[in-house]
């Protein structure tokens, strides 16, 4: 029996999930103002209590390690490492975009045949994104994580959808993609990637791919600390 707690603080919604032997058994989400640092620990206590799992029964903590919100990633990683240190278990880092793709498959009632092109807000009118497909029941990566302008994103999508192949854009930025050619409705637009973090974390744990003592978030680019933020942010109506 292998139990995993999954943490996703990479985006605007706080998400947690727990999995046993690779199967997600419960998840919780906290919508509203982005206050992950205040809500994370209480919600960890809630989800473990709801499952009647003592923290000592966990085999690992999986965490969305980026790309995503710089502050959110640090909050999630710090909590994961604190629990792991206290209990004596490993941390498993999971790529946030890969976790979104896995969450889309988890939520689907049938096999996903469309391409999966997850999207996260990278600020400055840019998108964090990657491309995946399902091959023989497995998630296969076609593009590495990228920090793209909207036009570069559209170019990438066109390159992979030649011939009219449909695609889904799981993630909180899905609303920006629904008017694009070939875009199909996504299931993981108002939810977190926590189920995918749990699923992919279980795979990584089984393969022995765990974090070292100094591993941290995957930021994909340098932060803006100390610089003026002159670029506008995305708006839901833009």
C-alpha positions in Angstrom: 0.0 0.0 0.0 1.4 3.4 -1.1 -0.3 6.6 -0.1 0.6 10.0 -1.5 -0.5 13.5 -0.6 -0.4 15.8 -3.6 -0.1 19.6 -3.4 -0.8 22.1 -6.2 -0.2 25.8 -5.5 1.1 26.7 -9.0 -2.1 28.5 -10.0 -4.9 30.6 -8.7 -6.7 27.7 -7.0 -5.3 25.8 -4.1 -5.7 22.0 -4.7 -4.9 18.9 -2.8 -5.4 15.2 -3.6 -4.6 11.9 -2.1 -3.9 8.7 -3.9 -3.5 5.1 -2.8 -1.5 2.7 -5.1 -1.7 5.3 -7.9 -5.5 5.9 -7.8 -6.9 9.2 -6.6 -9.3 8.6 -3.8 -10.1 12.2 -2.6 -9.4 15.8 -3.5 -10.2 19.2 -2.2 -10.0 22.7 -3.7 -10.0 26.2 -2.2 -11.3 28.9 -4.6 -11.4 32.6 -3.9 -8.6 35.1 -3.3 -5.1 33.6 -3.8 -4.0 33.1 -0.2 -2.3 29.7 -0.4 0.1 30.4 2.5 -2.9 30.9 4.9 -5.0 28.0 3.6 -2.6 25.2 2.7 -1.8 23.6 6.1 -5.4 23.7 7.4 -6.6 22.0 4.1 -3.9 19.4 4.4 -5.3 18.6 7.9 -8.8 18.5 6.5 -8.1 16.1 3.6 -6.1 13.7 5.7 -8.8 13.7 8.4 -11.6 13.1 5.8 -9.7 10.1 4.6 -8.8 9.0 8.2 -5.1 8.8 7.2 -2.5 9.7 9.8 0.3 11.7 8.2 2.7 8.9 9.2 0.9 6.6 6.8 2.1 8.6 3.8 4.8 7.1 1.5 5.6 10.5 -0.2 4.5 14.0 -0.8 4.1 15.0 -4.4 4.1 18.7 -5.3 3.5 20.8 -8.5 7.0 22.2 -9.0 6.4 24.5 -11.9 6.1 26.4 -14.1 3.6 28.6 -12.4 3.2 31.3 -9.8 6.6 32.0 -8.3 5.2 32.6 -4.8 2.7 29.7 -5.1 5.4 27.3 -6.1 7.5 28.3 -3.1 4.6 27.9 -0.7 3.8 24.4 -2.0 7.4 23.2 -2.1 8.1 24.5 1.5 5.1 22.7 2.8 6.0 19.5 1.0 9.5 19.5 2.3 8.4 20.3 5.9 6.0 17.3 5.9 8.6 15.0 4.3 11.3 16.1 6.8 8.9 15.6 9.8 7.7 12.1 8.7 10.9 10.9 7.0 9.4 10.4 3.5 10.5 11.7 0.1 9.2 14.6 -1.9 8.3 14.0 -5.6 8.3 17.0 -7.9 5.8 16.9 -10.7 5.8 19.2 -13.7 2.7 21.5 -13.4 1.8 21.3 -17.1 2.2 17.5 -17.2 0.0 17.4 -14.1 -2.7 19.5 -15.9 -2.6 17.1 -18.8 -2.9 14.1 -16.5 -5.8 15.8 -14.6 -7.7 16.2 -17.9 -7.4 12.5 -18.5 -8.4 11.8 -14.9 -11.6 13.8 -15.3 -12.6 12.4 -18.7 -15.1 9.6 -18.8 -13.6 8.2 -22.0 -10.1 8.0 -23.4 -8.8 11.4 -24.5 -7.9 11.4 -28.2 -7.3 15.1 -28.6 -3.9 16.7 -28.1 -3.5 18.1 -24.7 -2.0 21.6 -24.6 -2.1 22.9 -21.0 -1.9 26.6 -20.4 -0.9 28.6 -17.3 -0.7 32.4 -16.9 3.0 33.4 -17.2 2.1 37.1 -16.7 3.4 39.8 -19.1 0.8 38.6 -21.7 2.6 35.3 -22.0 1.6 31.6 -21.5 3.4 28.7 -19.9 2.5 25.7 -22.1 3.5 22.3 -23.5 2.1 19.7 -25.8 1.1 16.1 -24.9 -0.8 13.2 -26.4 -2.0 9.9 -25.2 -0.2 7.0 -26.8 -1.1 3.4 -25.9 -2.7 4.7 -22.8 0.4 6.6 -21.7 0.9 10.4 -21.6 3.6 11.3 -24.2 5.3 14.7 -24.3 5.6 16.3 -27.8 6.9 19.8 -26.7 9.0 20.9 -23.8 7.6 23.5 -21.3 7.7 26.9 -22.9 7.2 30.5 -21.9 5.5 31.8 -25.1 3.8 34.9 -26.4 0.2 34.5 -27.5 1.3 34.5 -31.2 4.1 32.0 -30.6 1.5 29.8 -28.8 -0.8 29.9 -31.8 2.1 29.1 -34.1 2.9 26.0 -32.0 -0.7 24.9 -31.9 -1.0 25.2 -35.7 2.2 23.2 -36.1 0.7 20.3 -34.1 -2.9 20.4 -35.4 -2.2 20.4 -39.2 -5.0 18.3 -40.7 -7.6 19.5 -38.3 -6.7 17.5 -35.2 -8.7 18.7 -32.2 -7.0 19.8 -29.0 -7.8 20.6 -25.4 -6.2 23.4 -23.3 -6.5 22.3 -19.6 -5.7 25.0 -17.1 -7.1 28.2 -15.8 -6.2 30.0 -19.1 -8.5 27.7 -21.1 -11.0 30.5 -21.7 -8.4 32.3 -23.9 -8.2 29.2 -26.2 -11.8 28.3 -26.9 -12.0 30.6 -29.9 -9.0 29.1 -31.5 -9.4 26.7 -34.4 -9.7 23.1 -33.4 -10.1 23.8 -29.7 -12.3 21.3 -27.9 -14.0 21.9 -24.5 -11.7 21.1 -21.6 -12.7 19.6 -18.3 -9.8 20.9 -16.3 -10.5 24.7 -16.6 -11.7 25.6 -13.2 -10.0 22.9 -11.2 -6.4 22.4 -10.0 -3.9 19.9 -11.2 -3.8 18.1 -7.9 -5.2 14.8 -9.2 -2.5 14.8 -11.9 0.2 15.6 -9.4 -0.9 12.6 -7.4 -1.1 10.3 -10.4 2.2 11.4 -12.0 3.8 11.5 -8.5 2.9 7.9 -7.9 4.6 6.9 -11.2 7.7 8.9 -10.3 7.8 7.3 -6.8 7.5 3.8 -8.3 10.4 4.6 -10.6 12.5 6.0 -7.8 12.5 9.5 -9.2 12.4 11.5 -5.9 13.8 14.9 -5.0 17.2 15.4 -3.5 17.6 17.6 -0.4 18.3 20.8 -2.4 15.7 20.4 -5.2 13.3 23.3 -5.5 10.7 24.8 -7.8 11.0 24.9 -11.6 10.5 28.5 -12.5 11.3 28.3 -16.2 12.4 32.0 -16.2 13.9 34.5 -13.8 11.6 36.5 -11.6 10.9 40.2 -11.5 11.8 41.0 -7.9 13.0 44.6 -7.7 11.8 45.5 -11.2 8.9 47.6 -12.3 6.0 45.5 -13.7 5.0 47.5 -16.7 3.4 44.7 -18.7 -0.4 44.3 -18.4 -1.8 41.1 -17.1 -4.5 39.0 -18.9 -8.1 39.8 -18.1 -11.0 37.3 -18.4 -12.6 39.6 -21.0 -9.4 40.1 -23.0 
